[in-house]
Amino acid sequence: MIDIRPARRTEGVREYYFSLKNKEMARLNEERASRGEDRIINLGIGSPNGMPPAAAIGKLVSTAPLPGQHAYQSYTGSPELRGAFASWYARYYGVTLDPAVEIQPLVGSKEGILLASLAFLNAGDKVLIPDPGYPTYSSASRLVEAEIVTYDLKEENGWMPDFDALESADPDSVKMMWINYPNMPTGAKPTEELYRKTVEFALRHNILVINDNPYSFILNDKPLSILSFEGARECCLELNSLSKAHNMAGWRVGMIAGDSSLIAQVLKVKSQMDSGMFRPLQMAAVEALSAGPEWFAELNAEYRRRRDVVHAIYDALDLRYNPDSAGLFVWGGIPADHPLIKDYAAGKSLGERLSDRLLYDTGVFMAPGAVFGRNGSNYIRCSLCADVPTLEQALMKIKAL
């Protein structure tokens, strides 16, 4: 084998944590099956297990057999899809977008994190990333060789940025900032004050803010877009998707919105990377985006039932949590003297120790908070993407431990 060395830009990036963990759980499930034990209950990943809107599935089925649907599609997405995204934003966020030039459909909003990083960051540029936060913000920044500057989110501040601390940390040298509310992993909800302060901060220091907004409809009665705030068009882009709000994670349909000059830069990169989205997917997404408030009411009624069981799990584990958190996860704070981990796996963070204890001794997996940053070390994250009977089964296993 010849010596093929990977690019230096990949040296700071490892395989995604949940990819590695899924491999481990697959191996553990084989061992458990050989012993006649049930499979691990995976409460780690936020992959919705509900069905998409029936109209979306129907449109996909009816459109796919038609002639002309299987060719390359426009890099900018179909007019119908861009128009549907614009109508969605007007209806639920009160934001007017020009579908021709202010919306770029994406293969899921995760794609947009890398595209935006490629479009706007040079090697050495500074980018502000929340801690705790979505790991892909950091990995995309490393892949484009940007300099990561983390900013603290802490429980005592309601998991909100400390703008006084940001002002004292040389913000004029920063080029981009990532924010994400409802926050993953903490479940903190956005506020009007948060978005106003963020826009003012960005305008003062010439920073491009990208708001990652896929959880805005989940257990959140007041969806907000940063683009609805004065001055945001000058300094902000927003990512969104159908993955969480419409149970369509595997469909990979997302968008990025903002000023036409910024969207044009994203398109410049995207047009080098793919050849458009399958048209029947786009038409199905149009149907999903037309769903009315009753869709979200039913969706959230189910998530509230699930959240209640997760609260019972956390009560059984004696963890701190916000009973009104939003998004697909519940974030639990772990006491330093927690009896389940008092003499267990010394040297690891509290979250890693409790996650390991639950996985290996009960067959229930929850994500350790350290995956999301140093400030998550003493926390654990439980997904709401399992039905109530499965969550109740997990509760019984944990109570037995």
Secondary structure, 3 states (H helix, E strand, C coil): CCCCCCCHHHCCCCCCHHHHHHHHHHHHHHHHHHCCCCCCEECCCCCCCCCCCHHHHHHHHHHCCCCCCCCCCCCCCCHHHHHHHHHHHHHHHCCCCCCCCCEEEECCHHHHHHHHHHHHCCCCCEEEEEECCCHHHHHHHHHCCCEEEEEECCHHHCCCCCHHHHHCCCHHHEEEEEECCCCCCCCCCCCHHHHHHHHHHHHHHCCEEEEECCCCCCCCCCCCCHHHCCCHHHCEEEEEECCCCCCCHHHCCEEEEECHHHHHHHHHHHCCCCCCCCHHHHHHHHHHHCCCHHHHHHHHHHHHHHHHHHHHHHHHHCCECCCCCCCCEEEEECCCCCHHHCCCCCCCCHHHHHHHHHHHHHCEECEEHHHHCHHHCCEEEEECCCCHHHHHHHHHHHHHC
